[in-house]
Amino acid sequence: MLDFQADAAENVDGGSARSEAEGDIASVDHDIAGHAAPGESKMTSVLRRYGGFVWVYQLALAIGLFSLPQVAAAKTVLAFGDSLMAGYQLRPGEGFAPQLQAAFRAKGRDVVVVNAGVSGDTTVQGKARVKWVLAGMKVKPDLVILELGANDMLRGQSPAAAKANLDAMISAFEATGVRVILAGMLAQPNLGAKYVKEFNALYPALAKQRGVAFYPFFMDGVAAVPGLQLGDGLHPTPKGVKVIVGKILPLVMRELDRK
């Protein structure tokens, strides 16, 4: 199943904020009530007493003596892949998307990572859902991490076909103005030297051809490492996901910050 859940900011109680604001205004009104000149209203008294200061402050803002604090806009990363990215057999919060988002938050970065990983997907199936995944998002992502092809490889499907499908997905994402990181995969040696050579070569060749950022091996530091993969020897454990996130994070940050 496709999971579009993302952590939402805590709701702000507008009613409470309004009551406090009204209380502050009432306090000011009360404080100045005894100082109004004969025959003038409280508001006129306020303007008379503080109007000069407000004018000076506005002028200072205009010429740049003061600056208002700037709040960085939240960014969105779409994690688009298969079971390696989806969090196969992991509990909520243990998969790639939530751990990557937590890593950003730990660095003080307001980044939402959307999990669009689907277990079992090949590049053909990924290509078929790109447009409706994008259409179903409330906010257009700033960056996509594209991780597909492992299931093509496990089924012995054509590396050339996988490359063409990945190329089509990159085109679909870029057509909407979304930057892409292509995450590579490596073939299992038992598939034969010819197949392994063709499959392993498709990712760097495609990244170079399309001029997109390239992460050579999504499972780098995890594949064949005891304790970092589930019993099937294919999917990462929560600790394995943490390793993946730690290794890919610098590239994701760099791509998000690119102008």
Secondary structure as UniProt FT lines:
FT   HELIX           14..32
FT   HELIX           33..35
FT   TURN            38..39
FT   HELIX           42..63
FT   STRAND          75..81
FT   HELIX           83..86
FT   TURN            87..89
FT   TURN            92..93
FT   HELIX           96..106
FT   TURN            107..108
FT   STRAND          111..117
FT   TURN            119..120
FT   HELIX           123..135
FT   STRAND          143..147
FT   HELIX           150..154
FT   TURN            155..156
FT   HELIX           159..175
FT   TURN            176..177
FT   STRAND          179..183
FT   HELIX           189..191
FT   HELIX           193..210
FT   STRAND          213..215
FT   TURN            218..224
FT   TURN            226..227
FT   TURN            231..232
FT   HELIX           238..257
//
